[in-house]
Amino acid sequence: MVAAIGQALPRPRKCSLVSVDQIGLILLVACVVAMITRRLNLPYTVGLVSAGIALTWLGGADKLVLTPHLVFEVLLPPLLFEAAMHLKWRPFRRDLPVSATLAFPGTILTATIIAAGMRMFVGWPWISSGLFGFLIAATDPVSVIAAFKSLKVAPRLALLVESESLMNDGAAAVGFAILVTLAQGAAPDPAVMAQSLAWMVLGGLVVGAAVAGGVLLLAGRTQDPLVEIALTVIAAYGSFLAAEHFHMSGVLACVLAGLMVGNFGGLGALTEQGRAQLLGFWEFAAFLANSVVFILLGGHAAHHGGQLLTVTSATAVGLVLFGQAAAVYPLCLPFIKSKLRVDIRYQHVMFWGGLRGAISLALALGIPDSVPEKEEIILAAFAVVAFSIFVQGLSMPWLIRGLGLTEKEPSASPQPG
């Protein structure tokens, strides 16, 4: 059962890569989009998706294909690793009870609500509804975090959104993998499934810690910044691929590796010069990975256009919003009388900022062909991602300003001690 669940996620087999000239085109478009969106004060991801749509209409991106292998094996590790590197350990540990509650029980609650709704209103079988529920529960707050940086919101709000999203991605991927094995005919044995779940989660964390620890030990023996950067690349991809090889959670392994390198690398393992160059390298890597993902997403949306505007898609969008609300507001209540209390304005941002992106699409594209509703699920996932980028992403700066969360921490928002 453990091996079967591990094989449910996209594997390193015949990875579809874009060519060098396509990478050049994407980089050029990404640079132009970055300059234009900065001048217009628009979310960068909206510009990238729009550029992908325009490229497809103009015939310049016919061979650019978004595949689960490309996302999982090439683009996802740098995105996870770079985001985790910037999480500060002390505030992360302080708010871990809140983040973990929103990420793990919250993901299960969101997925359950969405699955029940799709079963009730669309008529999909339970297994297809469950697959969609878990894959679309994975959040991707790239444009939200970018808005946070430009508007200078409170550090705690940014931390809660990003840390919850990183853990949420791991939880969603594990839940999805378990359901894929059931879709392929595995017996639903609760004991075996619980054992497999523990193997994937705990095993992923162990692999991430082991790889990051080994890399930091090696980095401490060199003064060459280029070698230090190369070692962190090994940490990102090595942790992810090693965990996946042993049928564990590559997402959680990569996140923990990034957290360790980002926080413990400055304790003597990395030189000051190497650390500065390291941050610049990974910022560029994340920029490139996001550019590829969102431009290809736009291309896919252009190909399917009107197919995304269906009752099924509208239902999916509504259920995702309802599920996100149910995973934020009620689960913040247990902390209301503690030092970890989450300001209600923060909760509004966490609800509306629960955008969907790369992981949801990679999981959707990786659904087995034996699932009859596969194409419908993929189209519904793309519709939700498009809505989150163009509607939620565009309106996020207005929401943040309207709630008075810009520039400095509001005095009315209590901070944990």
Residue pairs with C-beta under 8 A, 6 or more apart in sequence:
1 181
1 186
1 189
1 192
1 193
1 195
1 196
2 195
2 196
2 199
2 200
2 247
3 247
4 181
4 184
4 186
5 177
5 178
5 180
5 181
5 196
5 200
5 247
6 177
6 200
6 244
6 246
6 247
6 248
7 247
8 176
8 177
8 178
8 180
8 181
8 184
9 72
9 173
9 176
9 177
9 180
9 244
9 250
9 363
9 366
10 68
10 69
10 71
10 72
10 73
10 362
10 366
11 69
11 244
12 69
12 73
12 241
12 244
13 69
14 69
15 69
15 70
15 73
15 74
16 65
16 67
16 69
16 70
17 70
17 74
18 26
18 64
18 70
18 292
19 63
22 63
22 64
23 292
25 55
25 60
25 61
26 64
26 288
26 291
26 292
26 295
27 288
27 291
29 48
29 51
29 55
29 291
29 295
30 48
30 51
30 287
30 288
30 291
30 295
32 51
33 44
33 47
33 48
33 50
33 51
33 291
34 44
34 47
36 42
36 47
37 43
37 44
37 46
37 47
41 150
41 397
42 394
43 143
43 146
43 147
43 389
43 393
43 394
43 396
43 397
44 142
44 143
44 146
44 290
45 142
45 143
45 146
45 290
45 294
45 357
45 389
45 393
46 143
46 389
46 390
46 393
46 394
48 290
48 291
48 294
48 295
48 297
48 298
49 294
49 295
49 297
49 298
49 301
49 386
49 389
49 390
50 298
51 295
51 298
52 61
52 64
52 294
52 295
52 296
52 297
52 298
52 299
52 300
52 301
52 302
53 298
53 299
53 301
53 302
54 298
55 61
55 64
55 295
55 298
55 299
56 62
56 298
56 299
56 302
56 303
57 302
61 295
61 296
61 299
64 295
64 296
64 299
65 296
66 293
66 296
66 297
66 299
66 300
66 361
66 365
67 365
68 362
68 363
68 365
68 366
70 292
70 296
71 293
71 358
71 359
71 361
71 362
71 365
72 250
72 362
72 366
73 241
74 289
75 289
75 292
75 293
75 358
76 240
76 251
76 254
76 289
76 358
76 359
76 362
77 236
77 237
77 239
77 240
77 241
77 250
77 254
78 236
78 282
78 285
78 286
78 288
78 289
79 142
79 286
79 289
79 290
79 293
79 358
80 166
80 169
80 236
80 240
80 251
80 254
80 255
80 258
81 232
81 235
81 236
81 254
81 255
81 257
81 258
81 261
81 282
82 258
82 282
82 283
82 285
82 286
83 145
83 162
83 165
83 166
83 255
83 258
83 286
84 166
84 254
84 255
84 256
84 257
84 258
84 259
84 262
85 258
85 259
85 261
85 262
85 279
85 282
86 162
86 262
87 159
87 162
87 163
87 166
87 258
87 259
87 262
87 263
88 159
88 263
89 259
89 263
91 155
91 156
91 159
92 99
92 159
92 163
92 259
94 340
94 416
95 156
95 159
95 160
95 163
95 340
95 416
96 163
97 335
97 340
98 160
98 164
98 332
98 335
98 340
98 342
99 160
99 163
99 164
99 167
100 167
101 331
101 334
102 160
102 164
102 168
102 327
102 328
102 331
102 332
102 350
103 163
103 164
103 165
103 166
103 167
103 168
103 170
103 171
104 167
104 171
105 327
105 331
106 164
106 168
106 327
106 328
106 331
107 134
107 137
107 138
107 168
107 171
107 172
107 175
107 327
108 171
108 175
109 323
109 326
109 327
109 331
110 133
110 137
110 320
110 323
110 324
110 326
110 327
111 130
111 133
111 134
111 136
111 137
111 172
111 175
111 323
112 133
113 133
113 319
113 322
113 323
113 326
114 129
114 132
114 133
114 136
114 137
114 316
114 319
114 320
114 323
115 126
115 129
115 130
115 132
115 133
115 134
116 129
117 129
117 315
117 318
117 319
117 322
117 323
118 124
118 128
118 129
118 132
118 133
118 315
118 316
118 319
119 125
119 126
119 129
121 315
121 319
122 129
122 312
122 315
122 316
124 132
124 373
124 376
125 372
125 373
127 179
127 182
127 183
127 371
128 183
128 371
128 372
128 373
128 377
130 179
131 176
131 179
131 180
131 183
131 367
131 371
131 377
132 316
132 364
132 377
132 380
132 381
133 323
134 172
134 175
134 176
134 179
134 363
135 172
135 176
135 359
135 360
135 363
135 364
135 367
135 377
135 381
136 316
136 320
136 356
136 360
136 364
136 380
136 381
136 384
137 168
137 171
137 172
137 175
137 323
138 168
138 169
138 172
138 173
138 356
138 359
138 360
138 363
139 164
139 165
139 168
139 169
139 354
139 355
139 356
139 357
140 165
140 169
140 355
140 356
140 357
140 358
140 359
140 360
141 161
141 162
141 165
141 353
141 354
141 355
142 290
142 355
142 357
143 355
143 389
143 393
143 396
144 161
144 349
144 353
144 355
144 393
144 396
145 158
145 161
145 162
147 153
147 396
147 397
147 400
148 157
148 158
148 161
148 400
149 158
150 397
151 397
151 400
151 401
151 405
151 406
151 407
152 406
152 407
152 408
153 400
153 405
153 406
154 346
154 405
154 408
154 409
154 410
154 413
155 409
156 346
156 409
156 413
156 415
157 346
157 349
157 405
160 342
160 346
160 350
161 349
161 350
161 353
164 350
166 255
167 252
167 255
169 251
169 255
169 359
170 201
170 204
170 249
170 251
170 252
170 255
172 359
172 360
172 363
173 249
173 251
173 359
173 363
174 197
174 200
174 201
174 249
176 363
177 200
178 193
178 196
178 197
180 367
180 368
182 188
183 368
183 370
183 371
184 368
184 370
199 247
199 248
200 247
200 248
200 249
201 248
201 249
201 252
203 243
203 246
203 247
203 248
203 249
204 243
204 248
204 249
204 250
204 251
204 252
204 253
204 256
205 252
205 253
205 256
207 239
207 242
207 243
207 246
207 248
207 253
208 239
208 243
208 252
208 253
208 254
208 255
208 256
208 257
208 260
209 256
209 257
209 260
211 234
211 235
211 238
211 239
211 242
211 253
211 257
212 235
212 239
212 256
212 257
212 258
212 260
212 261
212 264
213 260
215 231
215 232
215 234
215 235
215 238
215 257
215 261
216 260
216 261
216 264
216 265
216 269
216 270
217 269
218 231
219 227
219 228
219 231
219 232
219 265
219 269
219 270
219 274
220 268
220 269
222 228
223 271
224 274
225 271
225 273
225 274
225 277
225 278
228 270
228 271
228 274
228 275
228 277
228 278
229 274
229 277
229 278
229 281
232 261
232 265
232 278
232 281
232 282
235 257
235 258
235 261
236 254
236 257
236 258
239 250
239 253
239 254
239 256
239 257
240 250
240 251
240 253
240 254
241 250
242 253
243 249
243 250
243 252
243 253
243 254
244 250
251 359
265 275
265 278
266 275
270 278
293 357
293 358
294 357
294 389
297 357
297 358
297 361
297 382
297 385
297 389
300 361
300 382
301 308
301 382
301 386
304 379
304 382
307 379
308 379
308 382
308 383
308 386
309 383
310 379
310 383
312 376
312 379
312 380
313 379
313 380
313 383
313 384
314 383
316 380
316 381
316 383
316 384
317 383
317 384
317 387
320 356
320 384
320 388
324 351
324 354
325 351
328 347
328 350
328 351
328 354
329 347
329 351
332 342
332 347
335 341
335 342
339 414
339 416
339 417
340 416
341 414
341 416
342 350
343 410
343 412
343 413
343 414
345 403
345 404
345 405
345 410
345 413
346 405
346 413
348 399
348 403
349 396
349 399
349 400
349 403
349 405
352 392
352 395
352 396
352 399
353 392
353 396
354 388
354 392
355 385
355 388
355 389
355 392
355 393
356 381
356 384
356 385
356 388
357 385
357 388
357 389
360 381
360 384
360 385
361 381
361 382
361 385
364 377
364 378
364 381
364 382
365 378
367 374
367 377
367 378
368 374
371 377
400 406
404 410
409 415
